[in-house]
Amino acid sequence: PAIIGVISPNFLQLTPFPRGNDAGQPRPMINEIRFAFRSLIKSPAFTVVALFTLALGIGVNTSMFSLVDVLLFRAAPFPQGDRIVQILADTHQGPLYSYSEAELREIREGAKSFSSLTSIRYLNSALSEPGKPAEQVLCVMASKDLFETFRTQPFLGRAFTAEECEQGKNQVIVLSYAFWQNRFAGNRDVIGQTVRIDSEPVTIIGVMPASFDWRMMWGSTVFWRPLNFTPDQLKTRTYRAFQLVGRLKDGANLQQVAAELGPVAANQQKDFPKDYTGLTYHPRPLNEAQMDNEGRQILSMLLGLSGFVLLIACANLANLQLARATTASREFAIRTALGARRVDLIRRQLIECVIVSIAGGSLGVLFALWINRTLSGMINIAGEKNALNLPIDGRILLVTFVVALLTGIIFGIVPAWLSSRTDVVNGLKSQSRGSTAGRGHHRMRAMLIVGEVFLALVLLGGAAVMQRGFGRMIHKDVGWDKNMLLTGGLPMPESRFPEAA
């Protein structure tokens, strides 16, 4: 009777107990979930703030994971792209990304773990059609192994042959899909047409598929042309203008390639000590080779800062749950007096946390999609915006779901456990909700607040350092007045000017 007298004034209006089970007896999980939904609806302020907090933390992290995955971890978008490797090198004078014809030959002789090796050179060329002005475009000169290495054949026409890579026989080109669409309106009759490249007539023999136009690798390349070396390139060891990309044999790995190139580097240092001091070769997957060390450091810092945002969001969620449990301490005391078990009280609060976390994670995915779309429009690749596609694939969605679920469980279990320790006598004597918070609640909330402030300061400090670094990079003081200075380049076609002089 005493308990009934305590309950009757206002308790049933504050908390919607499922009928017929006020004593906390076991009930089907579906009823527990319905009860949790009704409880969240009756606390709209808590629910909205919790959802927004989680959506922000999970959305930012999901977007950063997508960016890092595309730029660093996702294999190049070619058949078995994880088997394609680019050979880089370091010397005491600095890194080497390009090589001379002699170096290419020596590397090919030493590297036996490749099924094919392709030499690549990027050039600016003047392209013109009859009756139209010339246009400067980016092209790629490539050896005959190009199509075997990337395992991609032209969408239209054919690939160039080994014979066309011989000196004076490379008057053919294969167009990129985007250039074919933009310049020739997708006309299939383009095969066999003649255009002029650096005042030299060449024939269009093919068009690559759209999947081959990978901006991270090719930039704004509009055509590929057979590579042949000029006499000056053949006789000059320091004429470093060619990159080297290869496809690994089945069963081969990067460690084997590095071991094979070790003796090559040693012989080059022995024969030409001034040019190869401290030379070491570093084969890397093609997708990783497109990002330099500075870019990797920037991405790592962005990922770390986004992790702090998630930690702050989790601490906020835990604090909100603790405050919510504190205000409901009288309710928990009454339930305990009615016979509810401690595990029932904890389970009920965990169900609420999981619901909030899953809903917040779903909103976070929508927020991440918006961030990715914004980043795609801001990031400039090869002078073109919206060239970087930032999808959220199944792996990232799975990680997002797991993070959201773990967030609800981990950061809801402690508040639920503390709330279940409510003193029944003091709770029943209390005349107002929220007045029975014990030392554990206050200590926990204080720790969370201190942790949030600490994480926020680290986040702000890291963001300030990055902002200052970007500012110095953009507005670098070179030591002279550069406001009225211009730079320009004059392409010199080597077919017309074979000698350096």
HELIX and SHEET records of a PDB file:
HELIX    1   1 ALA A    2  ILE A    7  1                                   6    
HELIX    2   2 PHE A   11  LEU A   14  1                                   4    
HELIX    3   3 MET A   29  ILE A   41  1                                  13    
HELIX    4   4 PRO A   44  VAL A   68  1                                  25    
HELIX    5   5 ASP A   69  PHE A   73  3                                   5    
HELIX    6   6 GLY A   81  ARG A   83  5                                   3    
HELIX    7   7 GLU A  101  GLY A  110  1                                  10    
HELIX    8   8 LEU A  146  PHE A  150  1                                   5    
HELIX    9   9 GLU A  163  CYS A  165  5                                   3    
HELIX   10  10 TYR A  177  PHE A  184  1                                   8    
HELIX   11  11 ARG A  188  VAL A  190  5                                   3    
HELIX   12  12 ALA A  210  PHE A  212  5                                   3    
HELIX   13  13 ARG A  215  TRP A  218  1                                   4    
HELIX   14  14 PRO A  231  LYS A  235  1                                   5    
HELIX   15  15 LEU A  254  ASP A  271  1                                  18    
HELIX   16  16 LEU A  286  ALA A  289  1                                   4    
HELIX   17  17 ASN A  293  THR A  327  1                                  35    
HELIX   18  18 SER A  329  ALA A  337  1                                   9    
HELIX   19  19 ARG A  342  MET A  378  1                                  37    
HELIX   20  20 GLY A  394  SER A  419  1                                  26    
HELIX   21  21 VAL A  424  LYS A  429  1                                   6    
HELIX   22  22 ARG A  439  ILE A  474  1                                  36    
SHEET    1   A 9 GLY A  94  LEU A  96  0                                        
SHEET    2   A 9 ILE A  84  THR A  91 -1                                        
SHEET    3   A 9 GLN A 243  LEU A 248 -1                                        
SHEET    4   A 9 PHE A 114  SER A 128 -1                                        
SHEET    5   A 9 GLU A 135  ALA A 142 -1                                        
SHEET    6   A 9 THR A 221  PRO A 226  1                                        
SHEET    7   A 9 VAL A 172  LEU A 175 -1                                        
SHEET    8   A 9 GLU A 200  VAL A 207  1                                        
SHEET    9   A 9 LEU A 156  GLY A 157 -1                                        
SHEET    1   B 3 GLY A  94  LEU A  96  0                                        
SHEET    2   B 3 ILE A  84  THR A  91 -1                                        
SHEET    3   B 3 THR A 280  PRO A 285 -1                                        
SHEET    1   C 5 GLY A  94  LEU A  96  0                                        
SHEET    2   C 5 ILE A  84  THR A  91 -1                                        
SHEET    3   C 5 GLN A 243  LEU A 248 -1                                        
SHEET    4   C 5 PHE A 114  SER A 128 -1                                        
SHEET    5   C 5 THR A 194  ILE A 197 -1                                        
SHEET    1   D 2 ASN A 380  ILE A 381  0                                        
SHEET    2   D 2 GLU A 384  LYS A 385 -1                                        
END                                                                             
